[in-house]
Amino acid sequence: MWDAQERGGHIGTRKYPEPSESTKRELWRLSNGMCYLCRCELDPTTRGNLPTGMAAHITAHGDAGPRAAPAMSIDQRNSIDNLVYLCPSCHSRIDKNSGAGYSVEELLAVKERHESWTRSLRQAGSAWNVRYHHVDFVNIPRLAVLPGADEVLRVSQDIGLDPNSAFRNQGMLAGVFVKRVKPIFENWGERALDIDPDDPVEVRPGMVVSFNSPMRARNIRQARNMARISGSIRRDPHLCFAYGDRTAAIRFDPIWLTTMTSLTTLGTAEREAVTYAGLGTVVAVTEDQIQISAMVFGQPENGVNNLLHLMSNMSGKGARSVDLTRMVDSRSAREAGTRMKSTARKRVVDAVLYFDELHEQIIGPEPMEEAVFSAVAKAVPEYRRDIRVGWASLTEEALTDHGYSPTDVASHLIAAPEEQWSSFSVPRLGDLISRTGIAYALLRGVEAQCLDDLNEILTEVFRPYRGGFQLLTGNRYHKDLHNCLDKYRIYGGDLRVLYSAADEYGEGLDESVIEYWNRTGLFSSVEWEEDEARSRADEEEARRLMEGFLHGL
């Protein structure tokens, strides 16, 4: 953008750097292809009859533009936080009369409202699934309206459960039903809007929503007495948690509670927060409350539940070999799950997953890649996926370069602060390093709360998998041993195969990679994506080599 400025009695022009292409792409994604002000549909490239969108600055791009702030750096002006996507007419409108009609504060409010709304649109298209430790509530008649409910109804028919009668009247069949439907919910795939208290978005009546948060219970005495639902949230049993400036209240009919144990846990939730996950429908939105009618909810899996389940199925000898020193406080699975949920929900980390490279199932990298991608699809909600993945092998030279034993190396890798996630004990990792070759997957940008699920899924479905741990910044063993380049980017339901300038101008891009992943059907789309940081490094290296060559002439 060219900015006119007074300079010594005459008007001069000064050119300001534009926002980066990656910033513009991200802004386009946040806009959902719509103008932030009038919400008309935009096209980023076509002119013709379609409105063509443009990135517009809230605080002016130049020192003399509308809503100018000369003290603000050019990087701040071009940051995603200072940009909105507008159609040409709205762009002219906000800048008219030197921006007098729209203040910075008003445009920031417009940005927040629009991006909250578009997040809700994107999240409403996310596939819901959850790994349950226990299913506490299933309203079969209400769940039956969803496309994925056929399997639930088929289970009730197979075992002779009456889907129109309360669970408490059907004895042991309720327990059999819960056991059979848990894997169905793990692979459900129903589209739902995730109502995340850390990232509140706009909701409307009629939306199918999912939830997975610590919450409190109210009016559980009525649930114990199996009192009829009154229709008043003040009197009916419900779960609740803070959601932005509102309270989300999830009401439920107690006849669909699966066991008396569910009532015990709900009683605990009256005194302290308990994590519940499930599906429901928004029935009302008021100024201070979002009312949701529950279809299904229960307590999701967490690391402590997994450990208890593992130990309950071990022999005495196996149980004694478990290293408990790296497990979280085990006073109760509920307390640990709540604590982990509240602290890890938004924490994004890098993690490494180890595989036995000599296992017969590993012939090239493809089996590992497919196993990891499938696990990510189950463990990480679609709208939270922006994960880079690299692959490599640990070389014997790298492991022994410092003259340390395998146990010494293991202790440097996972003997770390309590907040480091790991599925290994030091002795077990040391033994693995000493007796086999190791291939690894490096995942950058995965939420910490998903690591237990990734570990459990891979343990169950892929025999060469041996375990994983979180990489820590500042730990040179982590950096030196796991410095592979990113090969893929998993973004939502799409796969991006990364390349750099050196790849493109060297041997060229291998289209068979795109064809392979398209054939698997794991992703909505598979495309090439340039790793801009690597390309810049490639170009700098090429420049350095050319300068050295010319200097030697």
C-alpha positions in Angstrom: 0.0 0.0 0.0 1.2 3.5 -0.9 0.8 6.1 1.8 0.8 9.8 1.1 2.8 11.9 3.6 3.8 15.6 3.9 7.6 16.0 3.5 9.1 19.5 3.6 6.1 21.2 1.9 5.5 18.6 -0.7 3.6 15.3 -0.8 5.8 12.2 -1.0 5.0 8.5 -1.2 6.3 5.7 0.9 5.8 2.0 0.3 5.0 -0.3 3.3 5.5 -4.0 3.3 2.4 -6.1 2.8 1.2 -8.9 5.2 2.9 -12.2 4.4 1.2 -14.7 2.2 0.9 -17.2 5.1 -0.9 -14.4 7.1 -3.3 -13.7 4.3 -4.1 -17.4 3.9 -4.8 -17.7 7.6 -7.0 -14.7 7.5 -8.9 -16.2 4.6 -9.4 -19.4 6.6 -10.7 -17.4 9.6 -13.1 -15.4 7.4 -14.7 -18.7 6.0 -14.7 -16.9 2.6 -17.0 -14.1 3.9 -16.7 -10.4 4.4 -16.3 -9.6 8.1 -18.9 -6.8 7.9 -21.7 -7.7 5.5 -20.9 -11.5 5.4 -21.2 -11.6 1.6 -19.4 -14.5 0.0 -16.0 -13.6 -1.4 -13.5 -15.1 -3.8 -9.8 -14.5 -3.1 -8.8 -14.6 -6.8 -11.7 -14.2 -9.2 -12.8 -10.8 -10.3 -15.7 -10.9 -12.9 -19.1 -10.8 -11.2 -18.0 -12.2 -7.8 -16.9 -9.9 -5.0 -13.2 -10.1 -4.5 -12.0 -10.0 -0.9 -9.0 -8.2 0.5 -7.1 -8.1 3.7 -7.9 -4.8 5.4 -6.0 -3.2 8.3 -7.8 -2.2 11.5 -5.1 0.1 12.7 -3.8 1.8 9.5 -1.2 0.2 7.3 0.6 3.5 6.9 1.4 6.4 9.3 -1.2 8.7 7.7 -4.0 6.2 7.0 -7.4 5.7 8.7 -7.0 4.9 12.4 -3.3 5.4 12.1 -0.9 4.6 15.1 2.6 5.6 14.0 4.1 4.1 17.2 2.9 0.7 16.1 5.6 -1.4 14.4 4.9 -2.6 10.8 5.0 -6.2 12.0 2.2 -5.4 14.5 0.2 -3.7 11.8 0.5 -6.7 9.4 -0.2 -9.2 12.1 -3.3 -11.4 11.9 -4.7 -9.6 15.0 -4.9 -6.3 13.1 -6.5 -7.6 9.9 -10.0 -8.3 8.7 -11.2 -9.7 5.3 -13.6 -7.3 3.5 -15.4 -7.0 0.2 -14.4 -3.8 -1.7 -17.5 -1.8 -0.7 -17.0 -2.6 3.0 -13.3 -1.8 2.7 -14.2 1.7 1.3 -16.9 2.2 3.9 -14.6 1.7 6.9 -11.9 4.0 5.5 -14.3 6.7 4.4 -13.7 10.2 6.0 -10.3 9.0 7.3 -12.0 6.1 9.2 -14.3 8.4 11.2 -17.2 6.0 11.1 -15.4 3.0 12.5 -13.0 3.1 15.5 -10.3 0.5 16.2 -12.4 -0.8 19.1 -15.5 -1.3 16.9 -13.6 -3.1 14.2 -11.9 -5.4 16.8 -15.4 -6.2 18.1 -16.5 -7.0 14.5 -13.5 -9.2 14.1 -14.1 -11.1 17.3 -17.8 -11.7 16.5 -17.2 -12.9 13.0 -14.3 -15.2 13.9 -16.4 -16.7 16.8 -19.2 -17.3 14.3 -17.0 -18.9 11.6 -15.3 -21.1 14.3 -18.7 -22.4 15.2 -19.4 -23.2 11.5 -16.1 -25.1 11.2 -16.4 -26.9 14.4 -20.0 -27.9 13.7 -18.5 -29.9 10.8 -16.2 -31.8 13.1 -16.6 -35.6 13.6 -17.4 -36.5 17.2 -16.0 -39.6 18.9 -14.8 -40.3 22.4 -13.1 -43.1 24.3 -15.2 -43.7 27.4 -14.0 -45.1 30.7 -17.7 -45.4 31.6 -20.9 -44.4 29.8 -23.3 -42.9 32.4 -26.2 -41.8 30.3 -27.8 -42.8 27.0 -31.1 -41.4 25.9 -31.9 -44.0 23.3 -35.1 -42.4 21.8 -33.4 -39.0 21.4 -30.1 -40.5 20.1 -32.1 -42.4 17.5 -32.7 -39.3 15.4 -29.0 -39.0 14.6 -27.6 -40.8 11.5 -25.1 -42.9 13.4 -27.7 -44.3 15.9 -28.6 -47.4 13.8 -25.7 -49.3 15.5 -26.9 -48.4 19.0 -30.5 -49.5 18.2 -29.1 -52.7 16.7 -27.3 -53.5 19.9 -30.4 -53.0 22.0 -32.3 -55.4 19.6 -29.5 -58.0 19.7 -29.5 -58.2 23.5 -33.2 -57.8 24.0 -33.1 -54.4 25.7 -36.3 -52.4 25.5 -35.2 -48.9 24.1 -38.3 -47.3 25.5 -38.0 -48.5 29.0 -35.7 -47.1 31.8 -32.4 -48.9 32.3 -33.0 -49.5 36.0 -35.9 -51.7 35.1 -33.9 -54.0 32.9 -31.4 -55.5 35.3 -28.1 -56.8 33.8 -29.0 -55.9 30.3 -28.0 -52.3 31.0 -24.4 -53.4 31.7 -24.2 -55.5 28.6 -25.6 -52.6 26.6 -23.0 -50.2 27.9 -20.2 -52.6 27.1 -21.4 -53.0 23.6 -21.9 -49.3 22.8 -18.6 -48.0 24.1 -16.7 -48.9 20.8 -19.5 -47.5 18.8 -19.0 -44.0 20.4 -15.3 -44.4 19.8 -15.9 -44.5 16.1 -19.2 -42.5 15.9 -18.3 -39.8 13.4 -21.5 -37.7 13.9 -20.9 -34.0 13.1 -21.2 -31.8 16.1 -20.1 -28.4 17.3 -17.6 -28.7 20.2 -18.3 -26.3 23.0 -14.9 -25.8 24.5 -14.9 -23.5 27.5 -11.5 -22.3 26.6 -12.6 -21.2 23.1 -16.3 -20.2 23.3 -18.1 -19.7 19.9 -21.6 -18.7 18.9 -24.3 -21.4 19.3 -27.9 -21.5 18.2 -31.0 -23.6 19.2 -31.1 -26.9 17.2 -27.4 -27.4 16.9 -25.9 -30.8 17.8 -23.1 -30.1 20.2 -20.3 -32.1 21.9 -18.7 -31.4 25.2 -15.6 -32.7 27.1 -14.9 -30.6 30.2 -14.8 -30.5 34.0 -18.3 -29.6 35.2 -20.6 -29.6 38.3 -23.9 -31.3 38.8 -27.1 -29.8 40.1 -30.4 -31.1 41.5 -29.2 -34.7 41.8 -31.7 -35.4 44.6 -34.4 -35.4 42.0 -32.4 -37.8 39.9 -32.0 -40.2 42.9 -35.8 -40.1 43.4 -36.3 -40.6 39.6 -38.6 -37.6 39.7 -40.3 -36.6 36.4 -38.7 -33.9 34.4 -40.5 -30.5 35.0 -39.0 -28.6 32.1 -37.4 -26.0 34.4 -33.6 -26.0 34.5 -33.9 -24.6 38.1 -35.5 -27.8 39.3 -34.3 -30.6 36.9 -31.0 -32.5 37.2 -28.3 -31.1 35.0 -24.6 -30.6 34.5 -23.1 -27.1 34.1 -19.9 -25.3 33.4 -18.8 -21.7 32.5 -18.9 -21.0 28.8 -17.6 -17.5 28.1 -20.0 -15.0 29.7 -22.7 -17.7 30.0 -23.3 -21.0 31.8 -23.8 -24.1 29.7 -26.5 -26.3 31.4 -26.8 -29.9 30.2 -30.1 -31.3 31.4 -30.9 -35.0 31.5 -33.8 -37.4 32.3 -32.6 -39.7 35.1 -34.4 -42.7 33.7 -31.6 -43.0 31.1 -28.8 -43.2 33.6 -27.1 -46.5 32.9 -26.2 -47.6 36.5 -26.6 -46.6 40.1 -22.8 -45.9 40.1 -23.6 -43.0 37.7 -25.6 -41.4 40.4 -22.7 -41.8 42.9 -20.4 -40.0 40.5 -23.0 -37.3 39.9 -23.3 -36.8 43.7 -19.5 -36.2 43.7 -19.9 -33.7 40.9 -22.2 -31.7 43.2 -19.2 -31.1 45.5 -16.3 -30.8 43.0 -15.8 -30.7 39.2 -15.9 -34.0 37.3 -15.0 -34.4 33.7 -17.9 -35.5 31.4 -17.9 -35.9 27.7 -20.9 -36.4 25.4 -23.4 -35.2 22.8 -26.5 -33.0 23.1 -28.9 -30.6 21.3 -29.1 -26.9 22.1 -32.7 -26.2 23.1 -32.4 -22.5 24.2 -29.9 -19.7 24.3 -30.5 -16.8 26.7 -28.4 -13.8 27.7 -26.8 -15.8 30.6 -27.4 -19.5 29.7 -27.1 -22.1 27.0 -29.5 -25.0 27.7 -28.6 -28.4 26.2 -30.6 -31.6 26.2 -28.3 -34.5 26.7 -28.2 -37.5 24.3 -25.2 -39.3 25.8 -22.5 -38.6 28.3 -20.0 -40.3 30.5 -16.5 -40.2 31.9 -13.8 -40.2 29.2 -10.6 -42.2 29.3 -7.5 -40.7 30.9 -4.0 -41.9 31.8 -4.9 -43.2 35.2 -7.9 -45.2 33.9 -5.7 -46.8 31.3 -3.1 -47.8 34.0 -5.7 -49.3 36.3 -7.2 -51.2 33.3 -3.7 -52.5 32.3 -2.8 -53.6 35.8 -6.2 -55.4 36.3 -5.4 -57.5 33.3 -1.8 -58.3 34.2 -0.3 -61.3 35.9 1.3 -60.8 39.2 4.7 -60.9 37.6 3.7 -58.3 35.0 2.2 -56.0 37.6 5.4 -55.9 39.6 7.3 -54.8 36.5 5.2 -51.6 36.1 7.2 -48.5 37.0 4.8 -46.4 39.1 7.2 -43.6 39.8 6.3 -41.6 36.6 2.5 -41.9 37.1 0.4 -39.0 38.2 -1.2 -38.9 41.7 -3.5 -41.9 41.9 -5.8 -40.8 44.8 -8.6 -41.1 42.3 -9.0 -41.4 38.6 -11.7 -38.7 38.7 -9.4 -36.1 40.4 -6.5 -36.9 38.1 -8.6 -36.7 35.0 -10.1 -33.3 36.1 -6.6 -32.0 36.9 -5.1 -33.2 33.6 -8.1 -31.8 31.6 -7.9 -28.4 33.1 -4.1 -28.0 32.7 -3.5 -29.7 29.4 -6.5 -28.8 27.3 -4.8 -26.0 25.3 -1.1 -27.0 25.9 0.4 -27.8 22.5 3.6 -29.9 22.6 6.0 -31.9 20.4 6.1 -35.7 21.0 8.1 -38.6 19.6 6.7 -42.1 19.1 9.1 -45.1 19.0 8.7 -48.2 16.8 10.6 -51.5 16.6 12.3 -51.0 13.3 13.2 -54.7 13.0 9.6 -55.9 13.4 8.2 -57.9 10.4 5.3 -55.4 9.9 7.7 -52.6 9.1 8.7 -52.7 5.4 9.4 -49.1 4.6 7.8 -46.1 6.3 4.2 -46.6 5.0 2.9 -49.0 7.7 4.1 -46.6 10.5 2.7 -43.6 8.7 -0.7 -45.2 8.2 -0.9 -46.4 11.8 0.0 -42.9 13.2 -2.4 -41.1 10.8 -5.2 -43.4 11.7 -4.5 -42.9 15.4 -4.4 -39.1 15.0 -7.8 -39.3 13.2 -9.3 -41.1 16.3 -7.6 -39.2 19.1 -7.5 -35.6 17.8 -10.7 -33.8 16.9 -10.6 -32.7 13.3 -10.8 -28.9 14.0 -7.8 -29.2 16.4 -5.5 -30.8 13.9 -2.6 -28.8 12.7 0.2 -31.3 13.2 3.5 -31.7 11.4 5.0 -35.1 11.2 8.5 -36.3 10.4 10.1 -39.8 10.3 13.6 -41.1 10.8 15.7 -43.8 12.5 17.9 -43.5 15.6 21.4 -44.4 14.5 23.7 -46.4 16.7 26.3 -43.7 16.3 23.9 -41.0 17.7 23.0 -43.2 20.7 26.6 -44.0 21.7 28.3 -40.8 20.6 28.7 -39.6 24.1 29.9 -42.9 25.5 26.7 -43.4 27.6 25.0 -46.7 28.1 21.4 -47.2 26.8 20.1 -46.7 30.3 22.0 -43.4 30.6 20.5 -42.2 27.3 17.0 -43.3 28.4 17.4 -41.3 31.7 18.3 -38.2 29.8 15.3 -38.6 27.6 12.5 -39.2 30.1 13.9 -38.4 33.6 12.4 -34.9 33.4 9.9 -32.7 35.2 6.6 -34.2 36.2 4.7 -32.4 33.5 6.5 -34.3 30.8 4.2 -36.9 29.3 5.8 -40.4 28.8 4.6 -43.9 28.4 8.1 -45.3 29.2 9.9 -46.0 32.4 13.7 -45.5 32.3 14.5 -49.3 32.5 12.0 -50.2 29.8 13.3 -47.5 27.4 16.9 -48.4 28.1 16.1 -52.1 27.3 14.4 -51.1 24.0 17.4 -49.0 22.9 19.9 -51.8 23.7 18.1 -54.6 21.9 16.6 -53.3 18.7 16.7 -50.7 16.0 14.3 -47.8 16.5 12.3 -45.8 14.0 10.5 -42.8 15.3 7.7 -40.4 14.3 8.1 -36.8 15.4 4.8 -35.0 15.9 4.9 -31.2 16.2 1.9 -29.3 17.5 -0.2 -32.0 19.1 -2.3 -31.1 22.2 -1.0 -32.7 25.3 -4.4 -34.0 26.3 -4.4 -36.3 23.2 -1.2 -38.1 23.9 -2.7 -40.8 26.2 -5.3 -41.6 23.5 -2.6 -41.8 20.8 -0.5 -44.1 22.9 -3.4 -46.4 23.8 -4.7 -46.6 20.2 -1.3 -47.5 18.7 -0.6 -50.0 21.5 -3.9 -51.8 20.6 -3.7 -51.7 16.8 0.0 -51.7 15.7 2.3 -54.3 17.2 5.7 -52.6 16.2 4.7 -49.6 18.4 6.7 -49.4 21.6 5.8 -46.1 23.3 6.4 -42.4 23.3 7.3 -39.3 25.2 7.0 -35.5 25.1 10.0 -33.6 23.8 11.3 -30.8 26.0 12.8 -27.6 24.7 16.3 -27.1 26.0 17.0 -30.8 26.4 19.9 -31.4 23.9 19.4 -35.1 23.9 15.8 -34.6 22.6 17.1 -32.1 20.0 20.2 -34.0 18.9 18.5 -37.4 18.6 15.2 -36.3 17.0 16.1 -33.6 14.4 14.3 -35.0 11.3 12.6 -32.7 8.8 8.9 -32.4 8.7 7.5 -34.6 6.0 3.7 -34.1 6.4 1.2 -31.6 7.8 -2.2 -33.0 9.0 -4.6 -30.0 8.8 -8.2 -30.8 9.7 -9.3 -33.7 7.5 -6.6 -32.9 4.9 -3.0 -34.1 4.4 -0.3 -31.8 3.0 2.9 -33.4 1.7 5.7 -30.9 2.5 8.5 -30.0 0.1 11.1 -27.3 -0.2 12.9 -25.5 -3.0 15.7 -28.1 -3.0 13.2 -30.9 -3.5 11.4 -29.1 -6.3 14.5 -28.1 -8.2 16.5 -31.2 -7.4 15.0 -34.6 -8.2 11.5 -33.1 -8.5 8.3 -33.9 -6.6 7.2 -37.6 -6.6 3.6 -37.6 -7.5 3.2 -41.2 -6.5 3.2 -40.0 -2.9 0.1 -38.0 -3.5 -1.5 -40.9 -5.4 -0.7 -43.3 -2.5 -2.3 -41.3 0.2 -5.3 -40.5 -2.0 -5.9 -44.3 -2.5 -5.9 -44.9 1.3 -9.0 -42.8 1.7 -7.8 -41.5 5.1 -8.0 -37.8 4.1 -10.5 -35.5 2.4 -7.7 -34.1 0.2 -4.0 -34.7 -0.3 -1.9 -31.9 -1.8 1.7 -30.6 -2.0 2.5 -27.7 0.4 5.8 -25.7 0.4 7.7 -25.6 3.7 8.6 -21.9 3.3 11.1 -21.9 6.2 13.0 -24.8 4.6 12.9 -23.1 1.2 14.4 -20.0 2.6 17.2 -22.1 4.2 17.7 -23.9 0.9 18.0 -20.6 -0.9 20.4 -19.2 1.7 22.6 -22.4 1.4 22.6 -22.1 -2.4 23.6 -18.4 -2.2 26.4 -19.3 0.2 27.7 -22.1 -2.0 27.6 -19.8 -5.1 29.5 -17.0 -3.2 32.1 -19.5 -2.2 32.4 -20.8 -5.8 32.7 -17.3 -7.2 35.2 -16.3 -4.5 37.4 -19.3 -5.5 37.5 -18.3 -9.2 
